Amino acid sequence: MEDLRNLLKKHGHRMTEARKSVFHALEAFERPLSAVELHTLLPHIDRTSVYRVIHLFLALHIITEVPEG
């Protein structure tokens, strides 16, 4: 978690509850999760925030996109 915090800080971002929750959810599963699945797992985070976190994590190469199908 400290690595994530440092990476975010290096790029001018801060750790938020939404970012922490999405990171933990992605880390906990053995398979890729869609934005819809993440929002279902994390109902306390609004859908827009889930998408924003995903886009940030993609831009920072914290996660990679897996094509559907």
N, CA, C and O atoms as a Tinker XYZ file with bonds, in Angstrom:
   276  protein
     1  N      0.830000   -1.191000    0.000000    73     2
     2  CA     0.000000    0.000000    0.000000    64     1     3
     3  C      0.879000    1.261000    0.000000    63     2     4     5
     4  O      0.531000    2.275000   -0.605000    81     3
     5  N      2.005000    1.175000    0.680000    73     3     6
     6  CA     2.907000    2.327000    0.728000    64     5     7
     7  C      3.481000    2.613000   -0.662000    63     6     8     9
     8  O      3.697000    3.771000   -1.021000    81     7
     9  N      3.731000    1.546000   -1.453000    73     7    10
    10  CA     4.216000    1.739000   -2.819000    64     9    11
    11  C      3.200000    2.504000   -3.653000    63    10    12    13
    12  O      3.560000    3.395000   -4.422000    81    11
    13  N      1.925000    2.150000   -3.495000    73    11    14
    14  CA     0.863000    2.847000   -4.213000    64    13    15
    15  C      0.813000    4.306000   -3.782000    63    14    16    17
    16  O      0.728000    5.201000   -4.622000    81    15
    17  N      0.866000    4.545000   -2.499000    73    15    18
    18  CA     0.837000    5.912000   -1.972000    64    17    19
    19  C      2.003000    6.736000   -2.553000    63    18    20    21
    20  O      1.816000    7.880000   -2.969000    81    19
    21  N      3.191000    6.145000   -2.576000    73    19    22
    22  CA     4.361000    6.847000   -3.098000    64    21    23
    23  C      4.245000    7.118000   -4.594000    63    22    24    25
    24  O      4.615000    8.196000   -5.060000    81    23
    25  N      3.737000    6.155000   -5.344000    73    23    26
    26  CA     3.564000    6.333000   -6.778000    64    25    27
    27  C      2.563000    7.449000   -7.067000    63    26    28    29
    28  O      2.796000    8.299000   -7.925000    81    27
    29  N      1.460000    7.435000   -6.350000    73    27    30
    30  CA     0.461000    8.489000   -6.531000    64    29    31
    31  C      1.063000    9.852000   -6.211000    63    30    32    33
    32  O      0.885000   10.810000   -6.964000    81    31
    33  N      1.770000    9.933000   -5.102000    73    31    34
    34  CA     2.375000   11.193000   -4.678000    64    33    35
    35  C      3.391000   11.688000   -5.714000    63    34    36    37
    36  O      3.445000   12.880000   -6.014000    81    35
    37  N      4.185000   10.776000   -6.251000    73    35    38
    38  CA     5.188000   11.116000   -7.260000    64    37    39
    39  C      4.557000   11.781000   -8.476000    63    38    40    41
    40  O      5.172000   12.634000   -9.117000    81    39
    41  N      3.320000   11.385000   -8.791000    73    39    42
    42  CA     2.623000   11.915000   -9.963000    64    41    43
    43  C      1.597000   12.991000   -9.603000    63    42    44    45
    44  O      0.742000   13.346000  -10.416000    81    43
    45  N      1.694000   13.505000   -8.375000    73    43    46
    46  CA     0.848000   14.630000   -7.980000    64    45    47
    47  C     -0.545000   14.270000   -7.517000    63    46    48    49
    48  O     -1.437000   15.119000   -7.514000    81    47
    49  N     -0.746000   13.027000   -7.126000    73    47    50
    50  CA    -2.056000   12.577000   -6.652000    64    49    51
    51  C     -1.929000   12.162000   -5.193000    63    50    52    53
    52  O     -0.826000   11.954000   -4.688000    81    51
    53  N     -3.050000   12.045000   -4.535000    73    51    54
    54  CA    -3.020000   11.582000   -3.151000    64    53    55
    55  C     -3.856000   10.320000   -3.005000    63    54    56    57
    56  O     -4.697000   10.007000   -3.848000    81    55
    57  N     -3.609000    9.619000   -1.936000    73    55    58
    58  CA    -4.375000    8.414000   -1.645000    64    57    59
    59  C     -5.748000    8.838000   -1.130000    63    58    60    61
    60  O     -5.852000    9.627000   -0.191000    81    59
    61  N     -6.785000    8.315000   -1.743000    73    59    62
    62  CA    -8.151000    8.569000   -1.286000    64    61    63
    63  C     -8.774000    7.238000   -0.893000    63    62    64    65
    64  O     -8.244000    6.173000   -1.208000    81    63
    65  N     -9.879000    7.311000   -0.217000    73    63    66
    66  CA   -10.590000    6.081000    0.155000    64    65    67
    67  C    -11.020000    5.309000   -1.090000    63    66    68    69
    68  O    -10.953000    4.080000   -1.112000    81    67
    69  N    -11.459000    6.019000   -2.119000    73    67    70
    70  CA   -11.885000    5.346000   -3.354000    64    69    71
    71  C    -10.709000    4.605000   -3.989000    63    70    72    73
    72  O    -10.848000    3.450000   -4.393000    81    71
    73  N     -9.564000    5.259000   -4.076000    73    71    74
    74  CA    -8.384000    4.624000   -4.673000    64    73    75
    75  C     -7.926000    3.429000   -3.845000    63    74    76    77
    76  O     -7.564000    2.384000   -4.387000    81    75
    77  N     -7.947000    3.594000   -2.553000    73    75    78
    78  CA    -7.551000    2.496000   -1.666000    64    77    79
    79  C     -8.515000    1.316000   -1.803000    63    78    80    81
    80  O     -8.081000    0.167000   -1.884000    81    79
    81  N     -9.799000    1.591000   -1.830000    73    79    82
    82  CA   -10.806000    0.529000   -1.929000    64    81    83
    83  C    -10.729000   -0.212000   -3.256000    63    82    84    85
    84  O    -10.801000   -1.441000   -3.290000    81    83
    85  N    -10.584000    0.528000   -4.346000    73    83    86
    86  CA   -10.478000   -0.105000   -5.665000    64    85    87
    87  C     -9.209000   -0.960000   -5.731000    63    86    88    89
    88  O     -9.244000   -2.089000   -6.221000    81    87
    89  N     -8.103000   -0.426000   -5.242000    73    87    90
    90  CA    -6.850000   -1.182000   -5.243000    64    89    91
    91  C     -6.992000   -2.483000   -4.462000    63    90    92    93
    92  O     -6.575000   -3.541000   -4.935000    81    91
    93  N     -7.582000   -2.412000   -3.264000    73    91    94
    94  CA    -7.759000   -3.622000   -2.448000    64    93    95
    95  C     -8.667000   -4.629000   -3.146000    63    94    96    97
    96  O     -8.399000   -5.831000   -3.120000    81    95
    97  N     -9.733000   -4.148000   -3.764000    73    95    98
    98  CA   -10.650000   -5.051000   -4.460000    64    97    99
    99  C     -9.949000   -5.744000   -5.626000    63    98   100   101
   100  O    -10.102000   -6.951000   -5.816000    81    99
   101  N     -9.188000   -4.991000   -6.398000    73    99   102
   102  CA    -8.467000   -5.586000   -7.529000    64   101   103
   103  C     -7.413000   -6.579000   -7.057000    63   102   104   105
   104  O     -7.199000   -7.620000   -7.679000    81   103
   105  N     -6.777000   -6.253000   -5.978000    73   103   106
   106  CA    -5.738000   -7.119000   -5.424000    64   105   107
   107  C     -6.317000   -8.421000   -4.859000    63   106   108   109
   108  O     -5.656000   -9.459000   -4.886000    81   107
   109  N     -7.523000   -8.365000   -4.360000    73   107   110
   110  CA    -8.131000   -9.513000   -3.683000    64   109   111
   111  C     -8.635000  -10.596000   -4.641000    63   110   112   113
   112  O     -8.776000  -11.753000   -4.247000    81   111
   113  N     -8.908000  -10.224000   -5.899000    73   111   114
   114  CA    -9.474000  -11.181000   -6.839000    64   113   115
   115  C     -8.403000  -11.800000   -7.716000    63   114   116   117
   116  O     -7.393000  -11.171000   -8.030000    81   115
   117  N     -8.639000  -13.030000   -8.100000    73   115   118
   118  CA    -7.698000  -13.791000   -8.931000    64   117   119
   119  C     -7.917000  -13.546000  -10.421000    63   118   120   121
   120  O     -7.229000  -14.133000  -11.255000    81   119
   121  N     -8.856000  -12.695000  -10.751000    73   119   122
   122  CA    -9.184000  -12.435000  -12.155000    64   121   123
   123  C     -9.440000  -10.947000  -12.342000    63   122   124   125
   124  O     -9.670000  -10.231000  -11.367000    81   123
   125  N     -9.403000  -10.478000  -13.575000    73   123   126
   126  CA    -9.705000   -9.070000  -13.827000    64   125   127
   127  C    -11.155000   -8.745000  -13.458000    63   126   128   129
   128  O    -12.037000   -9.596000  -13.573000    81   127
   129  N    -11.386000   -7.532000  -13.025000    73   127   130
   130  CA   -12.734000   -7.080000  -12.684000    64   129   131
   131  C    -13.109000   -5.911000  -13.576000    63   130   132   133
   132  O    -12.277000   -5.063000  -13.899000    81   131
   133  N    -14.366000   -5.882000  -13.967000    73   131   134
   134  CA   -14.861000   -4.756000  -14.758000    64   133   135
   135  C    -15.239000   -3.613000  -13.823000    63   134   136   137
   136  O    -15.323000   -3.793000  -12.608000    81   135
   137  N    -15.463000   -2.453000  -14.395000    73   135   138
   138  CA   -15.896000   -1.297000  -13.607000    64   137   139
   139  C    -17.242000   -1.585000  -12.939000    63   138   140   141
   140  O    -17.470000   -1.186000  -11.797000    81   139
   141  N    -18.116000   -2.266000  -13.643000    73   139   142
   142  CA   -19.426000   -2.608000  -13.080000    64   141   143
   143  C    -19.261000   -3.540000  -11.885000    63   142   144   145
   144  O    -19.910000   -3.353000  -10.856000    81   143
   145  N    -18.395000   -4.541000  -12.017000    73   143   146
   146  CA   -18.144000   -5.452000  -10.896000    64   145   147
   147  C    -17.542000   -4.709000   -9.701000    63   146   148   149
   148  O    -17.919000   -4.952000   -8.554000    81   147
   149  N    -16.610000   -3.810000   -9.980000    73   147   150
   150  CA   -16.015000   -3.035000   -8.886000    64   149   151
   151  C    -17.066000   -2.192000   -8.175000    63   150   152   153
   152  O    -17.094000   -2.120000   -6.946000    81   151
   153  N    -17.924000   -1.560000   -8.958000    73   151   154
   154  CA   -18.965000   -0.730000   -8.340000    64   153   155
   155  C    -19.932000   -1.580000   -7.514000    63   154   156   157
   156  O    -20.406000   -1.138000   -6.467000    81   155
   157  N    -20.220000   -2.771000   -7.969000    73   155   158
   158  CA   -21.088000   -3.682000   -7.213000    64   157   159
   159  C    -20.418000   -4.108000   -5.907000    63   158   160   161
   160  O    -21.069000   -4.192000   -4.865000    81   159
   161  N    -19.125000   -4.375000   -5.970000    73   159   162
   162  CA   -18.375000   -4.766000   -4.773000    64   161   163
   163  C    -18.175000   -3.610000   -3.797000    63   162   164   165
   164  O    -18.036000   -3.816000   -2.592000    81   163
   165  N    -18.164000   -2.400000   -4.333000    73   163   166
   166  CA   -17.868000   -1.206000   -3.533000    64   165   167
   167  C    -19.013000   -0.201000   -3.637000    63   166   168   169
   168  O    -18.829000    0.880000   -4.195000    81   167
   169  N    -20.184000   -0.536000   -3.113000    73   167   170
   170  CA   -21.345000    0.345000   -3.283000    64   169   171
   171  C    -21.198000    1.710000   -2.599000    63   170   172   173
   172  O    -21.948000    2.638000   -2.901000    81   171
   173  N    -20.242000    1.831000   -1.686000    73   171   174
   174  CA   -20.032000    3.116000   -1.007000    64   173   175
   175  C    -19.260000    4.107000   -1.885000    63   174   176   177
   176  O    -19.105000    5.272000   -1.521000    81   175
   177  N    -18.775000    3.636000   -3.047000    73   175   178
   178  CA   -18.066000    4.505000   -3.990000    64   177   179
   179  C    -18.957000    4.687000   -5.211000    63   178   180   181
   180  O    -19.420000    3.711000   -5.801000    81   179
   181  N    -19.196000    5.944000   -5.588000    73   179   182
   182  CA   -20.086000    6.158000   -6.729000    64   181   183
   183  C    -19.418000    5.706000   -8.024000    63   182   184   185
   184  O    -18.193000    5.625000   -8.119000    81   183
   185  N    -20.237000    5.420000   -8.995000    73   183   186
   186  CA   -19.783000    4.842000  -10.258000    64   185   187
   187  C    -18.761000    5.731000  -10.959000    63   186   188   189
   188  O    -17.782000    5.232000  -11.514000    81   187
   189  N    -18.981000    7.034000  -10.938000    73   187   190
   190  CA   -18.046000    7.957000  -11.581000    64   189   191
   191  C    -16.664000    7.857000  -10.950000    63   190   192   193
   192  O    -15.658000    7.872000  -11.659000    81   191
   193  N    -16.605000    7.756000   -9.633000    73   191   194
   194  CA   -15.317000    7.642000   -8.942000    64   193   195
   195  C    -14.609000    6.346000   -9.308000    63   194   196   197
   196  O    -13.389000    6.330000   -9.471000    81   195
   197  N    -15.356000    5.269000   -9.437000    73   195   198
   198  CA   -14.757000    3.990000   -9.842000    64   197   199
   199  C    -14.095000    4.145000  -11.209000    63   198   200   201
   200  O    -12.957000    3.713000  -11.398000    81   199
   201  N    -14.796000    4.756000  -12.160000    73   199   202
   202  CA   -14.228000    4.952000  -13.493000    64   201   203
   203  C    -13.014000    5.875000  -13.452000    63   202   204   205
   204  O    -12.032000    5.632000  -14.153000    81   203
   205  N    -13.066000    6.921000  -12.648000    73   203   206
   206  CA   -11.926000    7.840000  -12.541000    64   205   207
   207  C    -10.698000    7.132000  -11.968000    63   206   208   209
   208  O     -9.581000    7.335000  -12.443000    81   207
   209  N    -10.909000    6.309000  -10.957000    73   207   210
   210  CA    -9.796000    5.564000  -10.362000    64   209   211
   211  C     -9.215000    4.598000  -11.387000    63   210   212   213
   212  O     -7.995000    4.492000  -11.513000    81   211
   213  N    -10.060000    3.904000  -12.111000    73   211   214
   214  CA    -9.590000    2.974000  -13.138000    64   213   215
   215  C     -8.742000    3.713000  -14.175000    63   214   216   217
   216  O     -7.657000    3.254000  -14.531000    81   215
   217  N     -9.230000    4.843000  -14.653000    73   215   218
   218  CA    -8.483000    5.609000  -15.656000    64   217   219
   219  C     -7.143000    6.100000  -15.106000    63   218   220   221
   220  O     -6.137000    6.076000  -15.815000    81   219
   221  N     -7.122000    6.541000  -13.863000    73   219   222
   222  CA    -5.864000    6.972000  -13.243000    64   221   223
   223  C     -4.895000    5.802000  -13.119000    63   222   224   225
   224  O     -3.719000    5.923000  -13.461000    81   223
   225  N     -5.393000    4.669000  -12.627000    73   223   226
   226  CA    -4.532000    3.488000  -12.467000    64   225   227
   227  C     -3.993000    3.009000  -13.815000    63   226   228   229
   228  O     -2.849000    2.562000  -13.896000    81   227
   229  N     -4.793000    3.095000  -14.863000    73   227   230
   230  CA    -4.321000    2.738000  -16.202000    64   229   231
   231  C     -3.224000    3.705000  -16.655000    63   230   232   233
   232  O     -2.195000    3.276000  -17.176000    81   231
   233  N     -3.442000    4.998000  -16.458000    73   231   234
   234  CA    -2.473000    6.008000  -16.878000    64   233   235
   235  C     -1.144000    5.864000  -16.149000    63   234   236   237
   236  O     -0.088000    6.132000  -16.720000    81   235
   237  N     -1.195000    5.440000  -14.890000    73   235   238
   238  CA     0.020000    5.274000  -14.092000    64   237   239
   239  C      0.607000    3.871000  -14.197000    63   238   240   241
   240  O      1.591000    3.550000  -13.530000    81   239
   241  N     -0.004000    3.038000  -15.040000    73   239   242
   242  CA     0.448000    1.650000  -15.261000    64   241   243
   243  C      0.403000    0.818000  -13.980000    63   242   244   245
   244  O      1.225000   -0.076000  -13.779000    81   243
   245  N     -0.561000    1.121000  -13.126000    73   243   246
   246  CA    -0.793000    0.316000  -11.925000    64   245   247
   247  C     -1.575000   -0.927000  -12.316000    63   246   248   249
   248  O     -1.380000   -2.004000  -11.752000    81   247
   249  N     -2.461000   -0.762000  -13.284000    73   247   250
   250  CA    -3.232000   -1.871000  -13.839000    64   249   251
   251  C     -3.105000   -1.824000  -15.346000    63   250   252   253
   252  O     -2.670000   -0.824000  -15.917000    81   251
   253  N     -3.494000   -2.930000  -15.989000    73   251   254
   254  CA    -3.544000   -2.966000  -17.440000    64   253   255
   255  C     -4.951000   -3.357000  -17.864000    63   254   256   257
   256  O     -5.676000   -4.038000  -17.139000    81   255
   257  N     -5.311000   -2.911000  -19.046000    73   255   258
   258  CA    -6.636000   -3.216000  -19.571000    64   257   259
   259  C     -6.630000   -4.607000  -20.197000    63   258   260   261
   260  O     -5.716000   -4.965000  -20.941000    81   259
   261  N     -7.660000   -5.380000  -19.886000    73   259   262
   262  CA    -7.814000   -6.709000  -20.473000    64   261   263
   263  C     -9.045000   -6.654000  -21.373000    63   262   264   265
   264  O    -10.150000   -6.416000  -20.885000    81   263
   265  N     -8.875000   -6.868000  -22.678000    73   263   266
   266  CA   -10.014000   -6.826000  -23.582000    64   265   267
   267  C    -11.062000   -7.887000  -23.228000    63   266   268   269
   268  O    -10.722000   -9.011000  -22.859000    81   267
   269  N    -12.320000   -7.518000  -23.345000    73   267   270
   270  CA   -13.404000   -8.476000  -23.094000    64   269   271
   271  C    -13.485000   -9.452000  -24.252000    63   270   272   273
   272  O    -13.124000   -9.152000  -25.390000    81   271
   273  N    -13.983000  -10.645000  -23.904000    73   271   274
   274  CA   -14.250000  -11.613000  -24.961000    64   273   275
   275  C    -13.190000  -12.565000  -25.087000    63   274   276
   276  O    -13.256000  -13.455000  -25.935000    81   275
